[in-house]
């Protein structure tokens, strides 16, 4: 399997990352809160990257 690194560019990408972030950031209590934080932080150059196998 080959892995590619991607930047989450839209809400769908960010929601795909929620299961991992739920483990890493247990203080964020919901997927909607996670997406809301991403929407605010992306204006401050915050990026989420993820690996996807092909």
Buried (B, 14 or more C-beta within 10 A) or exposed (E): EEEEEEEBEEEEBBBBBBEEBBEEEEEBEEBEEBBEBBEEEBEEEEEBEBEEEE
